[in-house]
Amino acid sequence: MLGLYIHIPFCKSKCSYCDFVSYAGCGELADDYLKALQKEASFYKKIPFPQTVYIGGGTPSFLSCTQIKQLLDFVNRTYGGNFKEFTFECNPESITGEKLKILKSGGVKRISIGLQSFKDEELKLIGRVHNAEQFLKAYIAARKYFDNINIDLIAALPQQTKDSFLESLNKVITLKPEHISVYGLQVEENTPLYKSGYAYDDGFYVDLLEIAYQTLTAAGFKQYEISNYALAGFESLHNINYWQSGQYIGLGAAAGGFVNGERYGNLNGIKEYISAVRQGRRPLEFKETLTGKAKTGEEIMLAFRYLKGFKPTAEMLKFFENDFDELLKKELIEKDGNILKLSAKGKYFANEVFCKFVEPFK
Ligand code: SF4
């Protein structure tokens, strides 16, 4: 399968934990950015049409109605429209009824809303610019148009307790979304949150993720990836393609792609990205073609994320049989017939598993 990812790097303001490539106060560059996206797409003309599209950020809903319409027109015109799945990320402060209408008529099939917490105090502490009430309004508005909605939550936020996390989870469940993502907070260096000295205890983190697993499973959601839960039939096809090492085109600043065996990443800066594309160059930060052990290791790392597991190929066993044995002994992975998958413990210590397969090749 082939996917298309488009990165929209604009945000109203920068959240204190954020190390994604996103910029506040750069909205005046959006028109030029959208033009650059179209030009960048022309560099990948010979590649077949994607079946899934994911417009993420940043905050795609930060764009104006006219800009969203232009973006969707470009995607449909260039890639044939009528995609199996077409996701658009929104933040509560910038969704409007009019934007939702444009998204619906532009072929978007799935909306992903960044809530993160239902507690206003917790939202404030991480610099989110919306509150729970704004989220609720946005969700109700989105429901009028979309029957496939994801809500994002974060575990281990400053001042979050097991009770407050459970309360957020239960409130989200009451809204009956089709998909819920629960990310464990990563305190990344160089973020204001890191500089504030915030840290959490591993035990607390694991407890929260276990609460998410128990609560969401009891509510009928299936965990199909470390951070992702869905009702039957609502797993994200776009993300599954990543975990199956499928191909995808990435457009935009900081977007990554994997096409014809080449993995690439684009420049992070908006102006640098626009300028490279205007000069007729692919706006690359890097490109590489993985082969042999590095390629196989990356495939394993991705395949472990998809919790149903995978049957190791001869190539995987040739390079990594000892690592599989070691992880089996540590009970971080398990065998189900000839399928290997993360164990219940491995889901919480997935990085320990992943670094076996990708670390030596960085
Ligand atoms: S809204 Fe998302 S991308 Fe934008 S600053 Fe906050 S966390 Fe980062």
Boltz pocket constraint, residues with backbone or C-beta under 6 A from the ligand:
constraints:
  - pocket:
      binder: B
      contacts: [[A, 10], [A, 11], [A, 12], [A, 13], [A, 14], [A, 15], [A, 18], [A, 19], [A, 20], [A, 22], [A, 57], [A, 58], [A, 59], [A, 91], [A, 114]]
      max_distance: 6.0
